[in-house]
Each structure stands twice: as C-alpha cells, then as structure tokens.
Amino acid sequence: MKASVVSRAWVRFWFTPDSARNLALLRILVAAHALWILRSRDFATGAALPGFWAGVPASLRWRYLVFPGGATFDHVWQTIATVAVVAALVGVYARPACFIAGVLLYHLAPLDVIFWSPAATARGLTLSPILLLILAAAPSGDAWAIWPRARHAAPAWEYGWPRRLTWLLIAEIYLFAAVTKLVQSGLAWSSADSIRRWLLIFTLDASWPHHALGRWLADRPTLCLAIGIGTVVFEWTFVLAVFSSRARRVLVPAGLILQTGILLAMNIQVGETWLILTFVDWPALASRFGVPYDAKARSITVAASSGEAASSA
Amino acid sequence: MTNIAAAVGFLGFVILIGILATLPLGDRRRRSWSTALILYCIAATVGALVLRRDFWPFSSWSMMGRVAPLVVGDSGAYHPSLVGVTASGVEYLIDYRAWEPLNVDELGAWLRYVFPHLPLATQDSVGTYLLAEANRGRVAVRAGSTPGSLARTWGPLTAPGHLVHAKNWTRPDDVPAAPFVEIRVYSQQWDIEGRARDPTALHLDLVYRFPRS
C-alpha cells in the first residue's frame, strides 16, 4: 500500500506531462550559461603553461583524460565545445550538440584548477556537463530549434523530468552547503561574530572591488546575525522550490537577492548558482509583458507543481 | 581511489545517457531508463555529500562551512600577494588579469600547496614565466590597453572567478615605465579585528622571489 503511494507520487512528480517549449527553454538557458563561462575562460592555453602540471597525479589525469602533450588538442576541443554550445543554444542538431558539449566540458573545465585541486566546484561549470548530457538524453530539440526544424509536439512526460531533475541538482547546491555548515560548524556558523569576520576577510584588502556594503554590515551585529540565520534558513528551504510553484515565487527572487548581496558584500560568486534562472516561470513573465509564449505549457507547468496535471494532460 | 570512483561514476552516467539518447525504446522502457537516470543522479550527488568526497561534476558542494577564522594566513583563508619589483626597488601589486588565463586564486593556492614541493629548476621556470607575464601586462597597460586575455568575448560582462578582484591597473600611470626585474610572492597574515582597526596591521612573509639573488 505504502509502496504504491510512493510509486504514484514518484510518477506524478517526475512524469507529469510538460511542454516541449519549456524543455527547449531549459536547453537555451543552460547553453547560454555554459557559453558565458566557457568564453570567459581559456582552458587550453592554461593547460600548456610550463611547470604548473608537474605535481598532477596520474589518476587525476586519467579521471579527466588530461595527458602530457595534449594541450595542442585542447585548443581543438575548446573550439569544438564552443561550436557545440552555440549549436545547442540556437537548436542546430540540439541533442548531439548537447552531448558533445557536455563531454568536452567535463574534460575542459577542470583544467583551470587540477594543477592544485581535483575538483572544479564553484568555478561555474560544475553542473553544465551533467545538465547538457541530460538535455542530450531528452527530446530538447523538439521546440525552438533551427535544424532539424522544430515539430509541433504535444505535451508529454518526456519534456518534464529533465526540468525537474535540473531543479533538484541546482537546489542541492544550497542544501548540501547547509548540511556542510551544520556538520563542520553547527549553529556557530550563523553567529554574528563569524559573519562579521567573513565580511571583513573579503573587504579589508585593497584587492577587492566592493568594500562599502560589507564593512557597513560588519559593524552591525544584529544584521550580521540576521544574515547568518537567514542564509542557513534559505539554504535549508530552497529545495521546496523544486516541488512548489508558490515556494518558487518567494525563494527564487530571494536567491537572486542573496547572490547579488554576497557578491557586493563579500566579493564572492558561485557561477553555478546563476542557473537559478531556470526556476523562473518564464511563461508567466512573458504573458505579464504581453509576449505570447505557450498558454497550454503554462497551465501544465502550474498544475504539475500542485500535483494535478496527470489528469489534465 | 576518489579519482577512480569519480571517473567510473561519470562514465556510468554517460552510458545511461547514451542508452536513453540512442536506443529505440518503447514508452514503458524509456520511462524505466529515465527513472534509472534520475536515481543515478540522486545517488551520485548524495553519495558525494555523505562520503565527503567530490566526485566532480557530482559535487558535495562543501563550501564555506567553517566558522570564520580569527587570523588570516594560518588556516584556509590564505591570501597570497604577488608583486613586481622595478630596478629601483619599488613594489607594485600585480593586477589579477596579468596572470590570465590563470585565475589568480588558483595560482595563489598552487603557489601555497604545490609550488614549495617542486624542484628548484621547475620553480624557477615558473618564476621566469610569472615575471614575463607581469611585464607583458605592464606593457599592455602602458600602451593604453588592458592586461589579460579573458575579456576577449564578453568585455566587462566576462564571468568572474569564484572570488571577484579589483582592477588595479586601469590607467598607464598605474604601472611603471621601467620593466619589473623581480617577482616576489608574499604570504599575508593578519588578525582580522586588528586590521579592521588599523588597515596597515598585516604581516608579510616573503616566500619566493625570482630571480633568487
């Protein structure tokens, strides 16, 4: 009985039909984000620098398929990755393009860091390989694609689960960060003293561009405590945005404010968190500004959030 | 071991993607494989969290989990400082863009954790490179251009690194006309409350210079 309930809830959440346009929009957002980061780095040139790679263990090289003398090829891979991400963005052989881009970014993104660290977490491209590959597995080229020409596709379950899985993977950034804080520091992380010191560490030096907001906040213990508690509460609760459109309406703007605040007060940014824009209800936003989007997609999206869509589809 | 596990984990993910993307599956089997992929992603990411291992790109997202230290420079919060020195002995803080395509924070971490264990000859080949890059950036700024290469596509909208740095070299006068003849790497140490009261209250240790003499 219980297993059946869980199974039904699982199917209702993951496999509620959605619109091809919503999935295509996810493809465009993920590809645009990946292109922004990719063209803001030069992994291939970095991989060819003298001396830096002497301490990289063989197992790490194998993990990312990075080999001595491979730097020449990295320029080729970087160019192909750029072309593939652009193709995914505009919808030219979108699914193969997503696959090629995902695999190549898995190889390229760690080149920025693996001369001292095995993981490129928080450098902007952590989720991109996973999300692009998921978009390669899903029919993400069925709408807003140049070639093959997008066909008129009825809402189907194949268009829904990739978006929800993407949301879950993005929500894990915050949820896992909250768990880490609890495990490593307990409640002390949120204390006013700790937040004050974090703010000062990243604003006292001349090497930081933003000083005023961080120092202003650091001198106000009550605000520091509120920031500490508010951050942890936000991180623990953001996962609700995966399941509830009402939660999304509150938590997504809150997330954007938090990220902007951290950037201006502490000179820190986590490039992957800008993917929070995939949570925005773009159909609703479009209709608010009088832009026709896909009325049926919107009704399905909203219904799916409240668990009513299976029957309406 | 973590590297092998992470590589196998990603390979398994790619195989699942390949099955879903290429095999002609019926609706029921396609849904089953989709379920397998969803469960795989959840297991890989939660596994990274529980095991406290980063199976990148399946990450544990363990960021800034510690209480802030009292002193910068004796724990994880290490700020290296790289300066160029002219023949007259004047030190200039190098703009972070001069090190591009290297990210200055990755470079700093590498200088701290890996560099000291390298043979002297390798260290000095890196020193030669750093001195050349600092001078290349200096020449670009003197010529009215910007140092670095990563703003080639997006200009001011270029995605910053994890930490955002100030652009110290914005005018030709910000850099010397004479070339840098030496690169120095300092390790900073400062008491946070002490420096909040007095911005000059920091201790610098010279950890490397090139040329050495």
Interface residues (C-beta under 8 A of the other chain):
Chain A: W10 W14 F15 W36 I37 R39 S40 R41 D42 F43 T45 G46 L49 P50 G51 F52 A54 G55 P57 S59 L60 W62 R63 R95 F99 G102 V103 Y106 A109 P110 D112 V113 F115 W116 S117 P118 A119 A120 T121 A122 R123 G124 L125 T126 L127 S128 P129 I130 L133 I134 A136 A137 A138 W157 E158 W161 L165 L168 L169 E172 I173 F176 A177 V179 T180 K181 V183 Q184 S185 A188 W189 S191 D193 S194 I195 R196 R197 W198 L200 I201 F202 L204 D205 A206 S207 W208 P209 H210 A218 L263 N267 I268 Q269 V270 G271
Chain B: T2 N3 I4 A6 A7 F10 F13 V14 L16 I17 L20 A21 R30 R31 S34 T35 L37 I38 C41 I42 T45 L49 D54 W56 P57 F58 S59 S60 W61 S62 M63 M64 G65 R66 V67 A68 P69 L70 V72 A77 H79 S81 L93 Y96 E100 P101 L102 N103 E106 A109 W110 Y113 V114 H117 L118 T122 Q123 S125 V126 Y129 S149 L150 R152 T153 W154 L157 T158 A159 P160 G161 H162 L163 V164 H165 A166 K167 N168 W190 I192 E193 R195 A196 P199
